[in-house]
Amino acid sequence: MSVELLDTTRFHGFRVRRQIAGKTYQEYFSLKENGKRVRGAARAAVKAKAEDRDEVLAKMQAKAKAEAAKTALFDKNGKVRGILFRMKTEKSGTRTPVFQIGIMSAKAGKIVNTTVSINLHGLKGAWAKAVDFYIDHKKISKRSKIYAQLLKAQPSKAQLDAMKRKRKKK
């Protein structure tokens, strides 16, 4: 809740303030009438009004956050943010292609990481495992359009072969 009681020489009342999509919404609800401080039922009514407005702003904020989260899944090249396609050097020295996932989890409330081997699961299977881990932690439904878009964003076999060749030259 972002309803705050302000008691200064310039203002006595409640302030409601929230950041929504980069814009600050700030409104004041005065507890003074005819130069005197209001008390009792009148004060409770003003507080209820401020809390109602905060509730409206909270819903707007949640909606804006959800929209921002959906649009932030893909970068400008169409790649999925948080799923990296790279070569990993094993302890033995062998280089294997993997999908490395590192994202802020809505489920766990912290950053989570995992790696899925392409050699072990195949390109399509590894991508499916990576996306399943991703949607589980981002709380995205398998029935949603975004899930289908994530599956379609799979790197191609040609990209995998190019990455393997590039790493061999070094």
Buried (B, 14 or more C-beta within 10 A) or exposed (E): EBBEEBEEEEEBBBBBBBEBEEEEBEBEBEBEEEEEEBEEEEBEEBBEBBBEBBEEBBEBBEEBEEEEBBEEBBEEEEBBEBBBBEBBEEEEEEBBBBBBBEBEBEEEEEEBEBBBBBEEBEBEEBBBBBBBBBBBBBEBEEEEEBBEBBBEBBBEEEEBEEBBEEEEEE
